[in-house]
Amino acid sequence: MGKINYLKDTKRFWQERADARISLEKKREGATLAAKEKEAKQLKSDSLFLKTGRILSTKH
């Protein structure tokens, strides 16, 4: 019975993710070139930050 609830939650998660992606793509379609460039720079900056960051370990 636990698996059925998990499957429902997983399906709902992926459906919400797909809806969010569609919404984001529509938002990006209507953006100006300057806004697209700004977003691309921010994404590249975030990616670089995540790649160069230290991995923290827990003290368990």
C-alpha positions in Angstrom: 0.0 0.0 0.0 2.9 2.3 0.7 4.1 1.9 -2.9 0.8 3.1 -4.3 1.0 6.3 -2.4 4.7 6.8 -3.4 3.8 6.2 -7.1 1.0 8.8 -6.9 3.3 11.3 -5.3 6.0 10.6 -7.9 3.6 11.0 -10.8 2.3 14.2 -9.3 5.9 15.5 -8.9 6.8 14.8 -12.5 3.5 16.4 -13.7 4.1 19.5 -11.7 7.7 19.7 -13.0 6.5 19.4 -16.6 3.9 22.1 -16.0 6.6 24.4 -14.5 8.9 23.7 -17.4 6.2 24.7 -19.9 5.5 27.8 -17.9 9.1 28.8 -17.9 9.6 28.2 -21.6 6.6 30.4 -22.4 8.0 33.1 -20.1 11.4 32.9 -21.9 9.8 33.0 -25.3 8.4 36.5 -24.6 11.6 37.9 -23.0 13.8 40.5 -24.7 17.3 39.7 -25.9 18.8 41.7 -23.1 16.8 39.7 -20.5 17.8 36.5 -22.1 21.5 37.5 -22.0 21.2 38.5 -18.3 19.6 35.2 -17.5 22.3 33.3 -19.4 25.0 35.1 -17.5 23.3 34.4 -14.2 23.0 30.7 -15.0 26.6 30.5 -16.0 27.7 32.3 -12.8 25.6 29.9 -10.7 27.0 26.9 -12.5 30.6 28.1 -12.0 29.9 28.7 -8.3 28.4 25.3 -7.8 31.4 23.6 -9.6 34.0 25.4 -7.6 32.3 25.0 -4.2 33.6 22.8 -1.4 31.7 19.7 -0.4 30.7 19.8 3.2 30.5 16.7 5.2 28.2 16.0 8.1 29.5 15.1 11.5 27.4 12.0 12.2 
